[in-house]
Amino acid sequence: MSRLQNRLPRQQRRSRRRPHWDDVTLVDPLGLEVGYRLISLVDSAQNGELLGRIKSIRKKFAQDIGFLVPVVHIRDNLEIKRTRMWSG
């Protein structure tokens, strides 16, 4: 036991414990919202490839860099307004 811990009251020494992953609230750090016209990109029933591509990119990044990118939470948002695409 270290000198610093000896100075703490006995009750505080007992309550000190190492942090654990269960103490952390998980949040979706990466998210993607798709509008109505883009749902087909993520819907496997419509041959959407976006989910597979994101999975492949995360796997390749983890292999090359050694860092696991958090899961990308994808959801539809029917309130996204349709915008005119820019044409050059």
PyMOL CGO cylinders between C-alpha atoms (Angstrom):
from pymol import cmd
from pymol.cgo import CYLINDER

trace = [
    CYLINDER, 0.00, 0.00, 0.00, 1.42, 3.38, -0.93, 0.3, 1, 1, 1, 1, 1, 1,
    CYLINDER, 1.42, 3.38, -0.93, 1.99, 6.23, 1.52, 0.3, 1, 1, 1, 1, 1, 1,
    CYLINDER, 1.99, 6.23, 1.52, -0.76, 8.25, -0.16, 0.3, 1, 1, 1, 1, 1, 1,
    CYLINDER, -0.76, 8.25, -0.16, -3.29, 5.49, 0.38, 0.3, 1, 1, 1, 1, 1, 1,
    CYLINDER, -3.29, 5.49, 0.38, -2.25, 5.24, 4.04, 0.3, 1, 1, 1, 1, 1, 1,
    CYLINDER, -2.25, 5.24, 4.04, -3.29, 8.86, 4.50, 0.3, 1, 1, 1, 1, 1, 1,
    CYLINDER, -3.29, 8.86, 4.50, -6.81, 8.23, 3.17, 0.3, 1, 1, 1, 1, 1, 1,
    CYLINDER, -6.81, 8.23, 3.17, -9.51, 7.17, 5.61, 0.3, 1, 1, 1, 1, 1, 1,
    CYLINDER, -9.51, 7.17, 5.61, -10.11, 3.43, 5.60, 0.3, 1, 1, 1, 1, 1, 1,
    CYLINDER, -10.11, 3.43, 5.60, -13.56, 3.76, 4.00, 0.3, 1, 1, 1, 1, 1, 1,
    CYLINDER, -13.56, 3.76, 4.00, -12.16, 5.74, 1.03, 0.3, 1, 1, 1, 1, 1, 1,
    CYLINDER, -12.16, 5.74, 1.03, -9.45, 3.15, 0.50, 0.3, 1, 1, 1, 1, 1, 1,
    CYLINDER, -9.45, 3.15, 0.50, -12.08, 0.41, 0.24, 0.3, 1, 1, 1, 1, 1, 1,
    CYLINDER, -12.08, 0.41, 0.24, -14.25, 2.36, -2.20, 0.3, 1, 1, 1, 1, 1, 1,
    CYLINDER, -14.25, 2.36, -2.20, -11.33, 3.05, -4.54, 0.3, 1, 1, 1, 1, 1, 1,
    CYLINDER, -11.33, 3.05, -4.54, -11.33, 0.62, -7.40, 0.3, 1, 1, 1, 1, 1, 1,
    CYLINDER, -11.33, 0.62, -7.40, -9.99, 0.55, -10.87, 0.3, 1, 1, 1, 1, 1, 1,
    CYLINDER, -9.99, 0.55, -10.87, -12.29, 1.89, -13.59, 0.3, 1, 1, 1, 1, 1, 1,
    CYLINDER, -12.29, 1.89, -13.59, -13.96, -0.76, -15.69, 0.3, 1, 1, 1, 1, 1, 1,
    CYLINDER, -13.96, -0.76, -15.69, -15.48, -0.64, -19.18, 0.3, 1, 1, 1, 1, 1, 1,
    CYLINDER, -15.48, -0.64, -19.18, -18.89, -1.33, -17.62, 0.3, 1, 1, 1, 1, 1, 1,
    CYLINDER, -18.89, -1.33, -17.62, -18.65, 2.11, -15.97, 0.3, 1, 1, 1, 1, 1, 1,
    CYLINDER, -18.65, 2.11, -15.97, -18.54, 3.84, -19.35, 0.3, 1, 1, 1, 1, 1, 1,
    CYLINDER, -18.54, 3.84, -19.35, -21.70, 4.79, -21.19, 0.3, 1, 1, 1, 1, 1, 1,
    CYLINDER, -21.70, 4.79, -21.19, -21.35, 3.89, -24.84, 0.3, 1, 1, 1, 1, 1, 1,
    CYLINDER, -21.35, 3.89, -24.84, -22.36, 6.48, -27.39, 0.3, 1, 1, 1, 1, 1, 1,
    CYLINDER, -22.36, 6.48, -27.39, -22.55, 6.25, -31.16, 0.3, 1, 1, 1, 1, 1, 1,
    CYLINDER, -22.55, 6.25, -31.16, -19.58, 8.42, -32.04, 0.3, 1, 1, 1, 1, 1, 1,
    CYLINDER, -19.58, 8.42, -32.04, -20.10, 7.87, -35.76, 0.3, 1, 1, 1, 1, 1, 1,
    CYLINDER, -20.10, 7.87, -35.76, -23.49, 8.14, -37.35, 0.3, 1, 1, 1, 1, 1, 1,
    CYLINDER, -23.49, 8.14, -37.35, -24.96, 8.48, -40.80, 0.3, 1, 1, 1, 1, 1, 1,
    CYLINDER, -24.96, 8.48, -40.80, -28.48, 9.57, -41.56, 0.3, 1, 1, 1, 1, 1, 1,
    CYLINDER, -28.48, 9.57, -41.56, -29.85, 8.83, -44.99, 0.3, 1, 1, 1, 1, 1, 1,
    CYLINDER, -29.85, 8.83, -44.99, -32.83, 10.47, -46.62, 0.3, 1, 1, 1, 1, 1, 1,
    CYLINDER, -32.83, 10.47, -46.62, -35.66, 8.67, -48.36, 0.3, 1, 1, 1, 1, 1, 1,
    CYLINDER, -35.66, 8.67, -48.36, -34.00, 8.52, -51.77, 0.3, 1, 1, 1, 1, 1, 1,
    CYLINDER, -34.00, 8.52, -51.77, -30.78, 7.03, -50.35, 0.3, 1, 1, 1, 1, 1, 1,
    CYLINDER, -30.78, 7.03, -50.35, -32.33, 4.19, -48.34, 0.3, 1, 1, 1, 1, 1, 1,
    CYLINDER, -32.33, 4.19, -48.34, -31.72, 1.82, -51.26, 0.3, 1, 1, 1, 1, 1, 1,
    CYLINDER, -31.72, 1.82, -51.26, -27.96, 2.25, -50.69, 0.3, 1, 1, 1, 1, 1, 1,
    CYLINDER, -27.96, 2.25, -50.69, -28.19, 0.62, -47.26, 0.3, 1, 1, 1, 1, 1, 1,
    CYLINDER, -28.19, 0.62, -47.26, -31.07, -1.81, -47.84, 0.3, 1, 1, 1, 1, 1, 1,
    CYLINDER, -31.07, -1.81, -47.84, -29.73, -5.27, -48.62, 0.3, 1, 1, 1, 1, 1, 1,
    CYLINDER, -29.73, -5.27, -48.62, -33.11, -6.27, -50.09, 0.3, 1, 1, 1, 1, 1, 1,
    CYLINDER, -33.11, -6.27, -50.09, -32.49, -3.62, -52.76, 0.3, 1, 1, 1, 1, 1, 1,
    CYLINDER, -32.49, -3.62, -52.76, -28.88, -4.73, -53.35, 0.3, 1, 1, 1, 1, 1, 1,
    CYLINDER, -28.88, -4.73, -53.35, -27.54, -1.84, -51.31, 0.3, 1, 1, 1, 1, 1, 1,
    CYLINDER, -27.54, -1.84, -51.31, -23.77, -2.05, -50.93, 0.3, 1, 1, 1, 1, 1, 1,
    CYLINDER, -23.77, -2.05, -50.93, -23.04, 0.74, -48.46, 0.3, 1, 1, 1, 1, 1, 1,
    CYLINDER, -23.04, 0.74, -48.46, -23.13, -1.41, -45.31, 0.3, 1, 1, 1, 1, 1, 1,
    CYLINDER, -23.13, -1.41, -45.31, -20.69, -3.91, -46.79, 0.3, 1, 1, 1, 1, 1, 1,
    CYLINDER, -20.69, -3.91, -46.79, -18.39, -1.15, -47.94, 0.3, 1, 1, 1, 1, 1, 1,
    CYLINDER, -18.39, -1.15, -47.94, -18.35, 0.50, -44.53, 0.3, 1, 1, 1, 1, 1, 1,
    CYLINDER, -18.35, 0.50, -44.53, -17.59, -2.87, -42.91, 0.3, 1, 1, 1, 1, 1, 1,
    CYLINDER, -17.59, -2.87, -42.91, -14.73, -3.47, -45.36, 0.3, 1, 1, 1, 1, 1, 1,
    CYLINDER, -14.73, -3.47, -45.36, -13.27, -0.01, -44.76, 0.3, 1, 1, 1, 1, 1, 1,
    CYLINDER, -13.27, -0.01, -44.76, -13.38, -0.49, -40.97, 0.3, 1, 1, 1, 1, 1, 1,
    CYLINDER, -13.38, -0.49, -40.97, -11.69, -3.89, -41.28, 0.3, 1, 1, 1, 1, 1, 1,
    CYLINDER, -11.69, -3.89, -41.28, -8.97, -2.59, -43.64, 0.3, 1, 1, 1, 1, 1, 1,
    CYLINDER, -8.97, -2.59, -43.64, -8.32, 0.41, -41.40, 0.3, 1, 1, 1, 1, 1, 1,
    CYLINDER, -8.32, 0.41, -41.40, -7.99, -1.87, -38.36, 0.3, 1, 1, 1, 1, 1, 1,
    CYLINDER, -7.99, -1.87, -38.36, -5.53, -4.13, -40.18, 0.3, 1, 1, 1, 1, 1, 1,
    CYLINDER, -5.53, -4.13, -40.18, -3.43, -1.29, -41.60, 0.3, 1, 1, 1, 1, 1, 1,
    CYLINDER, -3.43, -1.29, -41.60, -3.45, 1.16, -38.70, 0.3, 1, 1, 1, 1, 1, 1,
    CYLINDER, -3.45, 1.16, -38.70, -4.15, -1.15, -35.76, 0.3, 1, 1, 1, 1, 1, 1,
    CYLINDER, -4.15, -1.15, -35.76, -7.06, 0.91, -34.51, 0.3, 1, 1, 1, 1, 1, 1,
    CYLINDER, -7.06, 0.91, -34.51, -10.66, -0.29, -34.51, 0.3, 1, 1, 1, 1, 1, 1,
    CYLINDER, -10.66, -0.29, -34.51, -13.02, 2.37, -35.81, 0.3, 1, 1, 1, 1, 1, 1,
    CYLINDER, -13.02, 2.37, -35.81, -16.25, 2.49, -33.80, 0.3, 1, 1, 1, 1, 1, 1,
    CYLINDER, -16.25, 2.49, -33.80, -19.41, 1.07, -35.32, 0.3, 1, 1, 1, 1, 1, 1,
    CYLINDER, -19.41, 1.07, -35.32, -21.16, 3.45, -37.70, 0.3, 1, 1, 1, 1, 1, 1,
    CYLINDER, -21.16, 3.45, -37.70, -24.80, 3.77, -36.70, 0.3, 1, 1, 1, 1, 1, 1,
    CYLINDER, -24.80, 3.77, -36.70, -26.92, 4.23, -39.82, 0.3, 1, 1, 1, 1, 1, 1,
    CYLINDER, -26.92, 4.23, -39.82, -30.54, 5.31, -39.67, 0.3, 1, 1, 1, 1, 1, 1,
    CYLINDER, -30.54, 5.31, -39.67, -33.11, 6.75, -41.99, 0.3, 1, 1, 1, 1, 1, 1,
    CYLINDER, -33.11, 6.75, -41.99, -34.34, 10.28, -41.56, 0.3, 1, 1, 1, 1, 1, 1,
    CYLINDER, -34.34, 10.28, -41.56, -37.40, 11.06, -43.61, 0.3, 1, 1, 1, 1, 1, 1,
    CYLINDER, -37.40, 11.06, -43.61, -37.21, 14.70, -42.52, 0.3, 1, 1, 1, 1, 1, 1,
    CYLINDER, -37.21, 14.70, -42.52, -34.05, 15.36, -44.52, 0.3, 1, 1, 1, 1, 1, 1,
    CYLINDER, -34.05, 15.36, -44.52, -35.10, 17.75, -47.24, 0.3, 1, 1, 1, 1, 1, 1,
    CYLINDER, -35.10, 17.75, -47.24, -34.38, 16.99, -50.82, 0.3, 1, 1, 1, 1, 1, 1,
    CYLINDER, -34.38, 16.99, -50.82, -31.69, 19.30, -52.14, 0.3, 1, 1, 1, 1, 1, 1,
    CYLINDER, -31.69, 19.30, -52.14, -30.74, 20.03, -55.67, 0.3, 1, 1, 1, 1, 1, 1,
    CYLINDER, -30.74, 20.03, -55.67, -27.50, 18.40, -56.73, 0.3, 1, 1, 1, 1, 1, 1,
    CYLINDER, -27.50, 18.40, -56.73, -24.81, 20.67, -58.02, 0.3, 1, 1, 1, 1, 1, 1,
    CYLINDER, -24.81, 20.67, -58.02, -23.80, 20.06, -61.59, 0.3, 1, 1, 1, 1, 1, 1,
    CYLINDER, -23.80, 20.06, -61.59, -20.52, 21.39, -62.90, 0.3, 1, 1, 1, 1, 1, 1,
]
cmd.load_cgo(trace, "trace")
